[in-house]
């Protein structure tokens, strides 16, 4: 139980590394297609970040408002 409590505290105050995560997820060899990416819900925060990190991957992005 203490381990879970400690992990929950870490998740609350440690910074998220969205940009680094996007680089890892969308790293491709030249000539490899990017996957379709959908952001479901209000807002386009992840899409905006993807556009900043990888414009070619952003071309395969779409936002679905629900």
PALO-416787 format. One record per residue (C-alpha): residue in three letters; z negated, x negated, y. Coordinates in steps of 0.25 Angstrom, whole numbers, plus 5000, padded with zeros to 4 digits. Layout:
PALO-416787
ALAZXY ...
***
This chain:
PALO-416787
UNK500050005000 UNK499749895010 UNK501149835007 UNK501849965011 UNK500949975023 UNK501349835027 UNK502849855025 UNK502749985033 UNK502149915045 UNK503149805044 UNK504249905045 UNK503749965057 UNK503649845066 UNK504649745060 UNK506049755067 UNK507249815060 UNK508349715058 UNK509549815059 UNK510549715065 UNK510249615053 UNK510349735043 UNK511649775048 UNK512249635047 UNK511749625033 UNK512349765029 UNK513649755036 UNK513949605033 UNK515349605026 UNK516349505022 UNK517649505031 UNK518549615025 UNK517449695019 UNK517349835024 UNK516049895030 UNK515350015024 UNK515350145031 UNK514050155038 UNK513450295042 UNK512250315051 UNK511650455049 UNK510850515059 UNK510650525074 UNK511050395082 UNK511850275080 UNK510850165080 UNK511350095067 UNK512750115071 UNK512550045084 UNK511849935078 UNK513049925067 UNK514049925079 UNK513349805085 UNK513149725072 UNK514549755065 UNK515649825072 UNK516549825060 UNK515449895052 UNK515249995063 UNK516650035061 UNK516150095048 UNK514950165054 UNK514750315057 UNK513550395062 UNK513250535056 UNK512350625065 UNK511450715057 
***
